[in-house]
């Protein structure tokens, strides 16, 4: 029991320290090469200029680098490989037990994290270099959704055909058989979680929310005795906290797509790995644990539908919801702190339901 707890805490601590040490070098590179948008402003999902958002953030969009999410996934990767190499070079009881690189628990989420980060990084570079001659730049939202769908489809096939996973666990009921429907269900869940990545809109907001979610799944995996997966979640948590250290107001850099795509897709994979595959409840508590992401996505959908079917009338001053609170006069730090509190509460609630269900 003690060694298992240590096995989770060490990667979290190491990833945090690695992230803190990497940041000065990465920050220097970002500022030296002016890795920020060259033109301030965003467009809405229906192609119009986001006037309220631009009025609130026009001075922040230019001058603050993107790609801060590199700190998260790079610190996780270095931690995973560092612990594994230590066990290989200095084999022994302690180093072997602390090694959490495993084919059945770590490979899939690690691959997802790095691949999602790479795609997101390409999008960030396109945005910074102004590949497209518009306000948003980078890949369109539809193209990013298609890429996420393709990644999740490949993983869903792996779960279904290689791991024989065709069920989801229902709290207080048991496993519910989906059969081949598991594949599109996996894809839809991943897309839904990814769409919530637009919560990365205020200093410190996304980092705090993602930290609470991965902490919850570390606890769920630990309870299921999937210690390697729990250790991986711990490493991700450590990387996020290192990023958050420098992302709290005023942010030194933004997470951007390389961080949000990597984390959202990986979160979905972890949720499925802690489900029937881990003989627990992981997927159907995801809407609770990730409620801030869900609400963020729903606020955008509600806004778009309202404008389309109510002659342009809006439900919110501006969507996503956290910007609505800004628009009605809440200071950005108050929005962020209250989201953090709610994120922790719902992460705990989802974890409790998973453990007792």
Secondary structure as UniProt FT lines:
FT   HELIX           2..32
FT   TURN            33..34
FT   TURN            45..46
FT   HELIX           51..57
FT   TURN            58..60
FT   TURN            68..69
FT   HELIX           70..89
FT   HELIX           93..98
FT   TURN            103..106
FT   HELIX           107..129
FT   HELIX           141..157
FT   HELIX           158..162
FT   STRAND          167..170
FT   TURN            171..173
FT   STRAND          174..177
FT   TURN            179..180
FT   HELIX           181..195
FT   HELIX           196..199
FT   TURN            200..201
FT   TURN            203..204
FT   HELIX           205..223
FT   TURN            224..225
FT   HELIX           227..247
FT   HELIX           256..273
FT   TURN            274..275
FT   HELIX           276..278
FT   TURN            284..285
FT   HELIX           286..289
FT   HELIX           291..309
FT   TURN            310..312
FT   HELIX           321..327
FT   TURN            328..329
FT   HELIX           332..356
//
